[in-house]
């Protein structure tokens, strides 16, 4: 039920507390931050929910202009106080000992002064420091900003700030204590926040290294945003190498049109004249993430063709500024292209979900095609490429995100950061195995199997079918701080994670098949995967459960009405239960317009797959989880499902989080979530 993000942004995989991007909040006083395990945790030797919250989390990173050094952030969390601390580190790109550059908080590092200094954000202020962390000073003349980027020459800066342009009901009637919204169009709330009557705008200013001057809103008066909602990703804005142009992503639509269309565009703004040109005007789907070539003559970007389809093929396009010509560089490549980076004026690297992992690929403007650069059981991205040095985030189902250096010519990979080494030395991970099975309609389907630590094939284990969200997007080698496969395996479960119909990385036809067929082939894929594993002598076919969130939660609701006794327990998090009521209460209408074929009054056939229509068949224990701030799949969907389960005398429990949205991200909420999750499975799968 969401457009997926690359694992790299796992950072927040998806908007931690608010989808709005904000400077890191740090508490450096009383709370203690440590990833050191207790003696009891070391003795246990496996992952626990408490250990999961001791992981240091890799955030953003930047590669120096000469490619010699990487600055990156690590966030630590104190689960007891829920305080977070983010600081900046530097490490040689070839590997070596990291140097901590900040202790009082720091985020969003960017190399400036040709690699001599680093700009960063601390406590909402823009700061600079020398590359060794010395001479920290605040930049004057900038406040209330959300993201920033300094031009390559270092003499200009762009930053985003919210600009209030709409009138509130309080202002209209001069009644400051009233609590009411006057709403006359759609998209009045988004993901987990209500409209605040303001818009994210881009400002530019001169910069002399210590202060800003002459700031200008290049979107003055526009009731549009850049970066675009709901993620407000700063990578949607880019400087030209000479600092004379800005390419930025925006969506010039409002209300109902905005709610039903994915038509974002990239505008090229000339700082000297103030004029701009829409370089993607002819395309009606998503156009995002502009990246200038080293000589500034071209702009590479990601583009989807169809308006209203958020999971269309993500193509790599290049715009020639002089010729005003757009070229589809990856034509014929049936996989998504993301995380674009120029190696030179004709060679481009990018990442791609491909056959169950995310790898680095290369192409060029000559039309020679796409070449795979990397291999391995991991997900790579994002990437930074400067002076021939390629640095990437790297993660797997057994390792949280770290930094790695990739040789562009050979594809060899060298991990250079080891943020959580102390934890891995004390915690044993279960084996991850790739399998292919034949589906009922004789298709080859890839799936991941995660085994408990110290797996013994002579024993019988309960198994969990993991139903992925999306419904499109990859199920690769990603690490999650919520649905963590190793945590499930550590509790003694074999995890079955199939790349069913709808998954990215297996061609556009496989990904697209799921639209309009929610109760069809992808559900059969889940049954095929479960039945295949149930035949294994080490799987106890009497102790199977299905779990999932978002579209995965919807899948669980559907399976609950038709599984025929295959599963002994279900867990559904923020799933759609009733397609009819969902259509009238969600906000991004382009999604149901495409994936469930439009509004209920048009009576599309896909509404026949609504899980609520089979609630009369429910007879299996089900745990239902939701958050009050989830506007993507409103919490009322889970309330409807809970009511249906109770009225059918099905053992059920509802977890309702008052301050969470589509994800449970606050430490103590998450610890309750995990304990209830595993408690439910232990009760109904007879774990001892």
Buried (B, 14 or more C-beta within 10 A) or exposed (E): BBBBBBBBBBBBBBBBBBBBBBBBBBBBEEBEBEBEBEEEBBEBEBBBBBBBBBBBBBBBBBBBBBBBBBBBBBBBBBBEBBBBBBBBBBBBBEBEEBBEBBEEBBBBBBBBBEBEBBBBBBBEBBBBBBBEBEEBEEBEBBEEBBBBBBBBBBEBBBBBBBBEBEEBEEEEEEEEEEEEEEEEEBBBBBBBBEBEEBBBBBBBBBBEBEEBEEBEEBBEEBEBBBBBBBBBBBBBBBBBBEBBBBBBBBBBBEEEBBBBBBBBBBBBBEBEEEEBEBBBEEBBBBBBBBBBBBEBBBBBBBBBBBBBBBBBBBBBBBBBBEEEEBBEBBEEBEBBBBBBBBBEBBBBBBBBBBBBBBBBBBBBBEEEEBEEBBEBBBBBBBBBBBEEBBBBBBBBBBBBBBBBBBBBEEBEBEEBBBBBEBBBEBBBBBEBEEBEBEBEEEBEBBBBBBBBBEBEEEEBBBBBBBBBBBBBBBBBBBBBBBBBBBBBBBBBBBBBBBBBBBBBBBEBEBBBBBBBBBBBBBBBBBBBBBBBBBEBEBBBBEBBBBBBBBBBBBBBBBBBBEBEEBBBBBBBBBBBBBBBBBBEBBBBBBBBBBBBBBBBEEEBEBBEBBBBBBBEEBBBBBBBBBBBBBBBBBBBBBBBBBBBBEEEEBBBBBBBBEEBBBBBBBBEBBBBBBEBBBEBBBBBBEBE
